[in-house]
Amino acid sequence: MPTNFIRLSKIRLLGGAASIVMSIAATVACSIAHAETPGAVVIKNFMFSPMALTVKAGSTVTWKNLDGEPHTVVNDAGMFRSAALDQNDSYQFKFDKPGVYKVFCGIHPNMKETITVQ
């Protein structure tokens, strides 16, 4: 009887570990998919993702807030500032000139990213 209990416990433990691994893999795949979409920035877990983005001059960058909390998209030089974005809201800005643009959340200033326009 104890042997069956140990086997069952091992199966449950391995099954739980497999679920965790699959969940992590799905999260990573989703993050990679978001990062590979040209000009797309996801706001999630109080972070901009990607934290550094390079686009060509004339490109439009779209930020989408996936957090349950509002966020803003603000350029530190004052070129643009979004309204508060609720969950699933988006904001777009067209970068016409090459340069390095520092971006942060006006509500949560520790959230930062850099947009490089070539």
C-alpha positions, -999 to +999 in steps of 0.1 A: +000+000+000+027+026+008+043+018-026+011+027-044+008+059-025+044+069-033+038+061-070+006+082-071+024+111-053+052+110-079+027+110-107+009+140-092+042+158-086+054+152-121+020+162-136+021+194-116+056+202-127+047+195-164+018+220-160+041+246-146+067+241-174+039+243-200+026+275-185+060+291-185+066+281-221+033+296-231+041+328-213+075+331-230+060+323-264+034+350-259+061+375-248+082+367-278+052+370-301+045+405-287+081+415-290+084+404-326+054+425-338+070+456-354+061+488-336+041+470-308+047+476-271+027+457-245+022+472-210+019+443-186+031+436-150+040+473-146+065+470-175+068+481-211+077+451-233+100+453-250+119+478-228+140+488-259+126+491-294+142+501-327+120+513-356+125+531-389+117+568-392+080+572-402+070+541-382+040+542-358+044+526-324+014+512-306+013+507-269-014+484-255-022+482-218-029+447-206-027+455-169-058+460-147-043+493-136-042+525-158-009+536-173+002+565-195+028+567-222+050+599-218+080+611-237+105+628-213+111+656-239+074+664-239+068+653-276+038+632-267+017+621-237-012+597-237-043+599-216-046+573-189-049+539-207-073+515-190-070+477-196-070+469-233-067+506-243-041+515-269-021+546-278-002+553-310+025+578-319+043+582-353+080+587-351+090+609-380+126+618-370+155+596-362+167+598-326+165+581-292+133+587-273+129+580-236+094+569-226+079+564-191+045+559-174+034+592-159+015+574-132+043+549-124+076+567-133+097+536-126+082+521-158+107+531-186+116+522-221+137+535-250+125+539-285+154+542-311+143+556-345+167+551-374 
